[in-house]
C-alpha cells in the first residue's frame, strides 16, 4: 500500500542488534536477577496496545505497530542476555484477520520488511527464528520470507524467538485433535494411549516447554485465546504499559514479580518448602 511505502520504516530501527554491551547498571540488574532465583526458561508476551499508543500520540495505527518493533528488539536482546531459552511473541492472532483489510495488508507488508531486514542479525547473534500458527492463511510473500529465516537460523542455539502468527489457542488444540484423529484412524495410535503428554506432542509448541511466565501489556486482564493448553500453570503478569513503551526495565519488573511467586502446581506451601530443603541437601 502506498502509505506504507511513504513511511521511512528503516529510520525507526537500530542498525545492529547487540551493537553494544549492556551498561554497568543493566549488567548489575541482570546479575541480580540471575542470582536471586531462576530465570523463566520460556517467556511468552501478548504485545498489546500499539493502536492505543498511536491514538494517544496522534499517529496512525500502523505507526504504532512500527514503534513496537523497537520494543521487540530490546526484549529479544534482554532475554538472550538473561539466558531465557524460548521467547514467544503473540504477533497476529487468527481473530486479527477480522480487522480492516487496509490495516491487515499494512501489517503483512511491515512483517515482510522487518523479518527481511533482521534475518542476518538474528543469525549472526545465534538466535533461532520459529513460527507457530496457521501459515497457510498468510500471503505467499510472507510465507516465503518466514521460511527463509527459519531455514537459515534452524541450527542456532542461544534463544528461540517464537513468533505466534495467524495463531490462536483454540486453533492449536483443534489442529492437534485432527492430527491425533488421523493417526488413530490410520492405526498408528491406540485411543487408549492418548494422555496429556501425547496430546502435547501434537501441539505447535511440542518441541518446547510450557511458558513459566506470560506478560500482557496495555492492562487487559485476559489471555485472548493465546496458548490455552500450554498456559495451564503459567504465571500471568499484567502491566498498563503499552507495548511500544515496554522495554527491558519493565521486563525486569515482571521477572522479579515472577521470582517472588510460589508455584505450587496443586501442592501445599509446606510440600514445596520441604522439597526445596530436600533438594538443597543433595
RODRENBA-717540 format. One line per 5 residues: number of its first residue (from 1); their letters; for each residue y, z, x of N, C-alpha, C, O. Coordinates in pm, whole numbers. Layout:
! residues N
NUM = A = Y,Z,X,Y,Z,X,Y,Z,X,Y,Z,X  ...
This chain:
! residues 282
1 = XXXXX = -119,0,83,0,0,0,125,0,87,127,58,196  227,-66,38,347,-86,119,412,44,162,459,57,275  414,143,71,487,265,107,416,343,216,479,421,287  284,322,231,212,384,342,250,316,473,273,381,575  255,184,469,285,108,592,425,140,642,451,134,762
6 = XXXXX = 514,174,550,651,201,590,665,337,658,763,361,729  569,426,636,579,559,696,543,553,844,451,481,883  613,628,923,582,636,1066,477,743,1084,506,853,1132  353,711,1043,246,810,1047,219,859,1188,197,978,1210  222,768,1284,189,805,1422,280,914,1474,237,998,1553
11 = XXXXX = 406,915,1432,501,1011,1485,475,1153,1437,529,1249,1491  391,1166,1334,363,1301,1281,252,1371,1357,232,1491,1338  180,1300,1443,65,1358,1510,92,1383,1658,169,1311,1722  30,1485,1710,36,1509,1854,-40,1398,1926,-133,1340,1870  0,1371,2048,-63,1260,2120,-202,1295,2171,-286,1206,2184
16 = XXXXX = -229,1421,2199,-359,1458,2254,-404,1591,2196,-325,1683,2176  -534,1598,2169,-593,1727,2131,-615,1808,2258,-636,1751,2365  -610,1937,2246,-636,2026,2360,-552,1983,2480,-598,1991,2594  -428,1938,2455,-345,1886,2563,-293,1995,2655,-251,1968,2768  -297,2120,2606,-255,2231,2692,-336,2354,2655,-380,2369,2542
21 = XXXXX = -354,2441,2752,-430,2563,2725,-351,2653,2632,-228,2650,2632  -423,2736,2551,-351,2833,2469,-266,2925,2556,-304,2954,2670  -153,2969,2505,-70,3058,2585,-137,3194,2600,-239,3221,2536  -81,3277,2684,-144,3405,2717,-164,3492,2594,-268,3556,2578  -64,3494,2506,-74,3576,2385,-187,3528,2296,-262,3608,2239
26 = XXXXX = -200,3396,2282,-306,3340,2199,-443,3368,2259,-538,3401,2186  -455,3355,2390,-582,3385,2457,-621,3531,2434,-739,3561,2415  -522,3620,2437,-550,3763,2416,-601,3786,2274,-696,3862,2253  -538,3722,2178,-583,3737,2039,-726,3687,2023,-810,3752,1960  -754,3571,2081,-890,3517,2071,-991,3607,2140,-1101,3628,2089
31 = XXXXX = -955,3661,2254,-1045,3752,2326,-1074,3877,2244,-1187,3924,2239  -969,3930,2181,-988,4050,2097,-1079,4020,1979,-1164,4101,1944  -1061,3905,1917,-1145,3868,1803,-1292,3854,1846,-1382,3897,1774  -1313,3794,1961,-1450,3774,2009,-1517,3906,2044,-1638,3922,2024  -1440,4000,2096,-1499,4126,2142,-1511,4230,2030,-1594,4320,2040
36 = XXXXX = -1429,4217,1924,-1429,4320,1821,-1549,4308,1727,-1601,4408,1679  -1591,4188,1702,-1703,4166,1610,-1743,4019,1620,-1683,3944,1697  -1843,3979,1543,-1890,3842,1554,-1791,3742,1493,-1722,3771,1395  -1787,3625,1553,-1709,3514,1501,-1801,3436,1406,-1917,3415,1439  -1753,3393,1290,-1839,3315,1200,-1898,3193,1270,-1828,3120,1340
41 = XXXXX = -2026,3174,1252,-2090,3054,1307,-2045,2931,1230,-2020,2825,1287  -2036,2946,1098,-1996,2836,1011,-1878,2882,926,-1889,2979,851  -1768,2813,940,-1647,2845,866,-1612,2726,778,-1608,2612,826  -1586,2751,649,-1551,2644,556,-1409,2667,504,-1365,2781,490  -1339,2558,476,-1200,2568,430,-1176,2474,313,-1207,2355,320
46 = XXXXX = -1119,2528,206,-1067,2445,97,-919,2426,126,-840,2519,110  -883,2307,170,-747,2279,216,-661,2242,95,-654,2125,58  -598,2340,35,-528,2318,-91,-378,2341,-74,-335,2422,9  -299,2271,-153,-155,2295,-157,-68,2188,-96,53,2205,-87  -127,2075,-53,-46,1969,7,60,1916,-90,176,1897,-53
51 = XXXXX = 19,1894,-215,112,1841,-314,224,1937,-348,339,1897,-359  189,2066,-364,291,2166,-396,386,2188,-278,505,2210,-297  331,2182,-157,416,2192,-38,517,2077,-36,635,2096,-8  468,1957,-67,557,1840,-67,664,1852,-175,781,1821,-150  626,1896,-293,723,1911,-401,830,2012,-365,948,1992,-393
56 = XXXXX = 788,2121,-301,882,2224,-259,982,2170,-156,1096,2214,-150  936,2074,-74,1020,2016,31,1096,1891,-15,1171,1832,62  1075,1852,-141,1139,1731,-189,1078,1605,-133,1146,1504,-119  948,1610,-99,879,1496,-40,775,1440,-137,748,1500,-241  717,1327,-103,610,1269,-185,479,1341,-157,465,1409,-55
61 = XXXXX = 383,1326,-248,253,1390,-229,184,1341,-103,123,1420,-31  192,1210,-76,125,1159,44,187,1216,170,117,1235,270  317,1244,168,380,1310,284,324,1451,302,315,1501,414  287,1513,191,223,1644,201,87,1633,267,49,1718,348  12,1527,233,-119,1507,295,-104,1475,443,-183,1522,526
66 = XXXXX = -4,1397,477,21,1365,618,55,1493,696,7,1514,807  138,1578,635,176,1704,702,55,1792,725,50,1869,822  -44,1782,636,-164,1864,651,-251,1826,769,-335,1905,810  -231,1706,825,-313,1662,938,-291,1751,1060,-386,1782,1131  -167,1792,1084,-141,1880,1198,-211,2014,1183,-253,2075,1281
71 = XXXXX = -222,2061,1059,-296,2186,1035,-442,2168,1070,-504,2256,1130  -498,2052,1032,-638,2024,1066,-657,2030,1217,-753,2092,1265  -568,1967,1290,-583,1964,1436,-577,2103,1496,-658,2137,1582  -482,2185,1451,-466,2319,1508,-587,2406,1475,-633,2482,1560  -640,2394,1353,-755,2476,1314,-881,2430,1386,-963,2513,1427
76 = XXXXX = -898,2299,1402,-1013,2249,1477,-1009,2300,1620,-1109,2347,1672  -894,2291,1683,-880,2338,1821,-908,2487,1833,-981,2530,1922  -850,2566,1742,-869,2711,1747,-1015,2749,1725,-1067,2838,1793  -1081,2681,1632,-1222,2710,1606,-1309,2677,1727,-1400,2752,1761  -1280,2565,1791,-1355,2527,1911,-1335,2630,2022,-1430,2665,2093
81 = XXXXX = -1213,2678,2037,-1183,2777,2140,-1248,2912,2110,-1288,2984,2202  -1259,2946,1983,-1318,3074,1943,-1470,3074,1951,-1532,3180,1959  -1530,2956,1948,-1676,2950,1950,-1740,2929,1815,-1861,2945,1801  -1659,2894,1712,-1716,2855,1583,-1798,2729,1607,-1753,2636,1674  -1920,2726,1553,-2008,2611,1577,-1997,2503,1471,-2018,2385,1499
86 = XXXXX = -1965,2542,1348,-1954,2447,1237,-1825,2477,1160,-1800,2590,1120  -1745,2373,1140,-1624,2385,1060,-1629,2278,952,-1627,2159,981  -1636,2322,826,-1644,2229,714,-1512,2229,638,-1469,2334,589  -1449,2114,628,-1320,2100,561,-1339,2020,432,-1386,1907,434  -1301,2081,319,-1310,2013,190,-1192,1918,179,-1079,1958,150
91 = XXXXX = -1219,1791,204,-1115,1690,221,-1085,1613,93,-969,1586,61  -1190,1577,19,-1172,1496,-102,-1294,1518,-191,-1406,1489,-151  -1271,1571,-310,-1382,1603,-399,-1417,1485,-489,-1339,1390,-501  -1533,1491,-551,-1568,1386,-647,-1469,1386,-763,-1442,1281,-822  -1415,1503,-796,-1315,1511,-903,-1183,1445,-864,-1108,1400,-951
96 = XXXXX = -1155,1439,-734,-1029,1378,-688,-1021,1229,-717,-913,1171,-712  -1135,1165,-746,-1132,1024,-783,-1055,1004,-913,-1013,892,-944  -1035,1112,-991,-963,1103,-1118,-810,1100,-1098,-736,1077,-1193  -765,1123,-977,-621,1123,-951,-564,983,-967,-639,885,-972  -431,970,-976,-370,837,-990,-418,741,-883,-430,778,-766
101 = XXXXX = -446,619,-922,-500,519,-830,-413,501,-706,-464,481,-596  -282,509,-724,-190,492,-613,-210,601,-508,-208,573,-388  -229,725,-552,-249,835,-458,-384,824,-389,-395,847,-268  -488,790,-465,-622,776,-406,-622,667,-300,-677,685,-191  -561,554,-332,-553,445,-236,-480,487,-109,-521,453,2
106 = XXXXX = -371,561,-127,-294,609,-11,-376,705,73,-371,702,196  -451,790,7,-536,886,80,-643,814,161,-671,851,275  -703,712,102,-806,636,173,-746,567,296,-808,565,403  -627,510,281,-561,446,395,-525,548,503,-539,522,622  -480,663,460,-447,769,556,-572,814,631,-567,837,752
111 = XXXXX = -682,825,559,-807,867,622,-850,768,730,-890,808,839  -840,639,699,-876,536,797,-787,546,920,-836,539,1033  -657,563,900,-564,571,1012,-592,694,1099,-595,684,1222  -612,810,1034,-630,934,1109,-761,933,1187,-762,963,1306  -872,900,1119,-1002,901,1187,-1004,796,1297,-1053,822,1407
116 = XXXXX = -951,678,1268,-948,574,1371,-869,617,1493,-905,585,1606  -760,689,1471,-674,732,1580,-735,847,1659,-715,857,1780  -809,934,1592,-855,1057,1656,-998,1052,1710,-1041,1146,1776  -1071,945,1684,-1212,939,1725,-1230,966,1874,-1314,1048,1912  -1155,900,1956,-1169,917,2101,-1138,1058,2145,-1206,1112,2233
121 = XXXXX = -1036,1120,2084,-1001,1257,2118,-1113,1353,2081,-1145,1444,2158  -1173,1333,1964,-1285,1417,1923,-1399,1405,2023,-1458,1504,2066  -1430,1282,2059,-1541,1259,2151,-1513,1318,2289,-1601,1381,2348  -1393,1297,2339,-1358,1348,2472,-1361,1500,2479,-1378,1557,2587  -1344,1565,2364,-1346,1711,2361,-1478,1769,2310,-1485,1885,2269
126 = XXXXX = -1583,1685,2312,-1720,1729,2283,-1735,1780,2138,-1814,1872,2112  -1660,1721,2046,-1668,1759,1906,-1747,1654,1829,-1719,1534,1838  -1845,1699,1756,-1928,1609,1675,-1868,1596,1536,-1837,1696,1472  -1853,1473,1491,-1794,1444,1360,-1907,1414,1261,-1996,1335,1290  -1901,1479,1144,-2004,1460,1043,-1940,1454,906,-1833,1512,885
131 = XXXXX = -2004,1385,812,-1952,1373,676,-2061,1414,578,-2176,1373,591  -2024,1495,478,-2114,1524,368,-2046,1476,239,-1925,1491,224  -2123,1420,150,-2068,1370,25,-2127,1235,-10,-2208,1180,65  -2087,1181,-123,-2137,1053,-172,-2057,940,-108,-1960,890,-166  -2099,900,11,-2025,798,84,-2031,661,15,-1949,574,43
136 = XXXXX = -2129,644,-74,-2139,517,-145,-2021,487,-234,-1998,371,-269  -1944,590,-270,-1826,570,-354,-1703,531,-274,-1602,490,-331  -1710,543,-142,-1595,515,-58,-1578,366,-33,-1677,293,-32  -1455,319,-13,-1434,178,22,-1506,144,151,-1525,230,238  -1547,19,164,-1625,-26,279,-1552,1,411,-1615,42,508
141 = XXXXX = -1421,-20,415,-1347,2,539,-1352,149,579,-1364,180,698  -1344,238,482,-1352,382,511,-1490,416,565,-1503,488,664  -1595,365,499,-1732,393,544,-1754,342,686,-1818,409,767  -1701,226,716,-1719,167,848,-1658,255,957,-1719,279,1061  -1535,302,932,-1467,388,1031,-1543,520,1047,-1562,568,1159
146 = XXXXX = -1585,578,937,-1657,706,942,-1788,691,1019,-1819,774,1105  -1863,586,989,-1992,567,1055,-1974,545,1205,-2056,591,1285  -1867,475,1243,-1842,454,1385,-1815,585,1458,-1864,606,1569  -1738,673,1396,-1706,802,1458,-1829,892,1462,-1853,961,1561  -1907,890,1355,-2031,969,1351,-2124,926,1462,-2181,1009,1532
151 = XXXXX = -2140,796,1479,-2231,743,1581,-2183,777,1721,-2263,818,1805  -2055,761,1748,-2002,787,1882,-2017,933,1922,-2046,963,2038  -1998,1024,1827,-1993,1167,1860,-2124,1242,1831,-2128,1364,1842  -2230,1171,1794,-2351,1235,1742,-2418,1330,1841,-2490,1420,1798  -2397,1313,1969,-2463,1400,2069,-2371,1510,2120,-2411,1586,2209
156 = XXXXX = -2251,1520,2067,-2158,1624,2111,-2201,1761,2059,-2266,1770,1955  -2164,1867,2130,-2224,1997,2100,-2128,2115,2093,-2172,2226,2062  -2001,2096,2119,-1911,2211,2119,-1883,2263,1979,-1885,2383,1955  -1858,2171,1887,-1825,2206,1749,-1862,2089,1660,-1837,1973,1693  -1922,2120,1546,-1946,2017,1444,-1831,2024,1344,-1814,2123,1274
161 = XXXXX = -1751,1917,1339,-1644,1905,1242,-1701,1832,1121,-1723,1711,1124  -1723,1908,1016,-1794,1860,899,-1692,1830,789,-1628,1921,737  -1677,1704,753,-1580,1664,653,-1652,1645,518,-1741,1561,507  -1611,1722,418,-1666,1706,283,-1580,1604,210,-1467,1632,173  -1635,1485,191,-1558,1371,141,-1634,1307,26,-1751,1273,39
166 = XXXXX = -1567,1291,-88,-1634,1248,-211,-1751,1343,-237,-1864,1301,-264  -1720,1471,-227,-1823,1577,-232,-1796,1673,-347,-1681,1698,-384  -1903,1726,-403,-1895,1840,-492,-2025,1918,-481,-2129,1862,-448  -2018,2048,-508,-2138,2130,-502,-2242,2087,-603,-2362,2088,-574  -2197,2049,-722,-2292,2005,-825,-2360,1875,-784,-2481,1859,-802
171 = XXXXX = -2282,1782,-727,-2342,1658,-676,-2449,1689,-573,-2557,1630,-575  -2420,1782,-482,-2513,1816,-374,-2644,1869,-431,-2752,1832,-385  -2635,1955,-532,-2754,2011,-594,-2833,1905,-669,-2955,1900,-660  -2762,1819,-742,-2829,1714,-818,-2900,1615,-725,-3013,1576,-752  -2832,1575,-616,-2897,1479,-526,-3019,1541,-458,-3116,1471,-430
176 = XXXXX = -3015,1670,-432,-3131,1739,-375,-3246,1742,-476,-3361,1719,-440  -3214,1769,-602,-3317,1771,-706,-3382,1634,-721,-3504,1624,-735  -3301,1529,-719,-3355,1394,-730,-3448,1362,-614,-3556,1305,-633  -3406,1400,-493,-3488,1371,-375,-3620,1448,-380,-3725,1393,-345  -3616,1573,-422,-3738,1653,-434,-3829,1594,-542,-3950,1585,-523
181 = XXXXX = -3770,1555,-655,-3850,1496,-763,-3920,1369,-717,-4035,1344,-753  -3851,1290,-637,-3911,1168,-583,-4030,1202,-493,-4135,1137,-499  -4014,1305,-410,-4122,1345,-320,-4241,1402,-398,-4356,1379,-362  -4211,1476,-504,-4319,1530,-590,-4394,1415,-656,-4517,1413,-659  -4317,1319,-710,-4377,1204,-779,-4462,1119,-684,-4559,1056,-725
186 = XXXXX = -4422,1119,-555,-4497,1042,-455,-4615,1119,-399,-4693,1065,-320  -4630,1245,-440,-4742,1325,-396,-4722,1392,-261,-4817,1449,-207  -4602,1385,-206,-4577,1443,-74,-4535,1590,-81,-4537,1660,20  -4496,1637,-199,-4460,1777,-217,-4535,1832,-338,-4534,1772,-445  -4598,1947,-320,-4662,2019,-429,-4555,2098,-503,-4485,2178,-440
191 = XXXXX = -4538,2079,-633,-4434,2153,-706,-4440,2304,-684,-4338,2371,-684  -4561,2355,-664,-4576,2499,-642,-4520,2547,-510,-4500,2666,-490  -4494,2453,-418,-4442,2490,-287,-4290,2493,-281,-4231,2529,-179  -4225,2454,-391,-4079,2448,-391,-4022,2589,-395,-4046,2665,-489  -3946,2623,-293,-3879,2752,-286,-3737,2731,-235,-3694,2617,-217
196 = XXXXX = -3664,2839,-211,-3525,2827,-167,-3514,2753,-35,-3424,2671,-16  -3606,2782,57,-3599,2718,188,-3620,2568,178,-3549,2490,242  -3717,2527,98,-3742,2384,83,-3623,2316,15,-3580,2208,56  -3571,2379,-90,-3457,2321,-161,-3338,2302,-66,-3272,2198,-68  -3312,2404,16,-3202,2397,111,-3217,2280,207,-3118,2221,250
201 = XXXXX = -3341,2248,241,-3366,2139,336,-3332,2002,280,-3328,1904,355  -3306,1993,150,-3269,1866,88,-3120,1856,58,-3073,1754,8  -3046,1961,87,-2902,1957,67,-2835,1878,180,-2896,1855,285  -2712,1838,159,-2640,1761,261,-2611,1843,385,-2580,1787,490  -2620,1975,373,-2594,2066,487,-2724,2120,546,-2724,2226,609
206 = XXXXX = -2833,2050,526,-2965,2101,566,-2974,2139,712,-3046,2232,748  -2901,2070,798,-2913,2093,942,-2822,2204,993,-2813,2225,1114  -2754,2274,904,-2660,2377,949,-2675,2504,867,-2724,2500,754  -2634,2618,923,-2641,2745,848,-2538,2747,736,-2440,2673,739  -2561,2834,637,-2462,2851,531,-2334,2911,590,-2341,2986,687
211 = XXXXX = -2219,2880,533,-2094,2937,586,-2086,3087,563,-2118,3136,454  -2045,3159,666,-2023,3303,651,-1886,3332,591,-1868,3434,524  -1791,3243,614,-1654,3265,568,-1599,3137,506,-1607,3029,565  -1542,3151,386,-1476,3041,317,-1329,3078,297,-1298,3179,234  -1241,2996,351,-1096,3018,337,-1042,2920,234,-1071,2801,239
216 = XXXXX = -962,2972,141,-892,2884,47,-743,2908,60,-695,3021,49  -669,2800,84,-523,2810,92,-461,2787,-45,-527,2738,-137  -334,2821,-58,-248,2798,-176,-262,2900,-287,-196,2889,-389  -348,3003,-268,-352,3114,-362,-438,3097,-485,-436,3183,-572  -514,2989,-495,-601,2969,-611,-730,3048,-593,-792,3043,-486
221 = XXXXX = -772,3121,-697,-891,3205,-689,-1011,3136,-754,-1063,3183,-855  -1052,3026,-695,-1173,2957,-739,-1226,2874,-622,-1153,2845,-527  -1354,2837,-629,-1412,2760,-520,-1421,2611,-554,-1466,2532,-472  -1377,2573,-674,-1357,2432,-709,-1477,2343,-677,-1463,2237,-617  -1594,2387,-718,-1713,2303,-706,-1746,2269,-560,-1790,2158,-531
226 = XXXXX = -1725,2364,-471,-1746,2341,-328,-1861,2427,-277,-1857,2550,-286  -1963,2364,-223,-2076,2431,-158,-2130,2545,-246,-2138,2660,-201  -2166,2513,-368,-2207,2615,-465,-2333,2688,-420,-2338,2811,-427  -2432,2616,-376,-2557,2678,-331,-2535,2751,-199,-2581,2864,-181  -2466,2687,-108,-2450,2741,28,-2362,2865,32,-2371,2944,126
231 = XXXXX = -2277,2884,-69,-2180,2994,-66,-2228,3119,-141,-2147,3205,-175  -2356,3128,-167,-2409,3240,-245,-2369,3376,-186,-2339,3469,-260  -2368,3387,-54,-2330,3512,12,-2216,3494,111,-2202,3571,206  -2136,3392,89,-2021,3366,176,-1905,3459,142,-1875,3482,25  -1841,3513,245,-1720,3592,223,-1604,3497,194,-1586,3397,263
236 = XXXXX = -1525,3527,91,-1416,3440,50,-1282,3505,83,-1258,3621,51  -1196,3427,146,-1063,3473,184,-961,3378,125,-965,3258,150  -868,3432,45,-765,3351,-20,-628,3386,38,-594,3504,51  -551,3284,72,-415,3304,120,-319,3222,35,-354,3113,-11  -198,3272,14,-97,3199,-63,-35,3085,17,37,3002,-40
241 = XXXXX = -61,3079,146,-3,2976,232,-55,2838,192,-175,2819,174  35,2742,177,-7,2604,151,-66,2545,278,-28,2583,389  -160,2452,261,-233,2400,377,-142,2346,488,-170,2375,604  -36,2270,461,46,2219,572,111,2327,657,153,2300,769  120,2450,605,178,2561,682,70,2653,742,103,2751,808
246 = XXXXX = -55,2621,719,-164,2705,768,-193,2670,913,-224,2556,946  -182,2770,1000,-205,2749,1142,-301,2856,1195,-353,2938,1120  -321,2854,1325,-420,2944,1384,-388,3091,1362,-480,3173,1355  -262,3126,1350,-229,3268,1326,-285,3314,1192,-334,3427,1181  -278,3227,1090,-337,3261,961,-490,3259,968,-557,3337,900
251 = XXXXX = -544,3170,1050,-689,3167,1071,-735,3299,1132,-836,3355,1089  -662,3348,1230,-698,3475,1293,-695,3589,1191,-781,3678,1195  -597,3588,1102,-591,3691,997,-716,3687,910,-771,3792,876  -760,3566,875,-879,3552,791,-1003,3604,862,-1088,3669,801  -1014,3575,992,-1132,3620,1067,-1130,3772,1084,-1235,3836,1078
256 = XXXXX = -1012,3828,1104,-1003,3975,1111,-1050,4039,981,-1125,4137,982  -1006,3983,870,-1048,4034,740,-1199,4023,726,-1264,4117,678  -1254,3911,766,-1400,3890,760,-1473,3995,844,-1573,4050,801  -1422,4021,963,-1488,4116,1052,-1485,4259,998,-1570,4340,1035  -1389,4289,913,-1377,4423,856,-1459,4442,729,-1464,4551,673
261 = XXXXX = -1523,4335,683,-1605,4346,563,-1749,4379,598,-1799,4343,704  -1814,4449,508,-1955,4483,527,-2040,4386,447,-2032,4381,324  -2120,4309,515,-2204,4209,450,-2342,4269,425,-2421,4283,518  -2370,4304,298,-2490,4381,267,-2607,4297,217,-2722,4340,228  -2581,4180,163,-2688,4094,112,-2783,4168,18,-2904,4153,28
266 = XXXXX = -2727,4248,-72,-2807,4319,-171,-2856,4455,-125,-2913,4530,-205  -2836,4489,1,-2882,4618,52,-2771,4723,38,-2658,4691,0  -2804,4847,68,-2704,4954,64,-2634,4964,199,-2681,4911,299  -2521,5032,198,-2446,5054,323,-2531,5133,423,-2525,5109,543  -2608,5227,371,-2692,5309,458,-2797,5224,529,-2824,5243,647
271 = XXXXX = -2856,5130,456,-2956,5042,518,-2894,4959,629,-2952,4945,737  -2777,4905,603,-2708,4824,704,-2676,4909,826,-2695,4865,939  -2626,5030,802,-2590,5119,911,-2712,5153,995,-2704,5151,1118  -2824,5184,932,-2946,5219,1006,-2999,5101,1087,-3050,5118,1198  -2988,4981,1030,-3033,4863,1104,-2947,4839,1227,-2996,4800,1333
276 = XXXXX = -2817,4862,1211,-2725,4845,1324,-2758,4942,1436,-2758,4904,1553  -2786,5067,1400,-2822,5168,1500,-2951,5130,1571,-2963,5140,1693  -3051,5084,1490,-3179,5047,1547,-3165,4928,1644,-3227,4925,1750  -3081,4831,1605,-3061,4713,1689,-2993,4749,1819,-3022,4688,1923  -2902,4848,1816,-2829,4886,1936,-2917,4957,2037,-2882,4964,2155
281 = XX = -3030,5008,1993,-3121,5080,2083,-3214,4986,2159,-3281,5026,2255  -3218,4860,2115,-3307,4764,2181,-3232,4677,2280,-3292,4590,2344
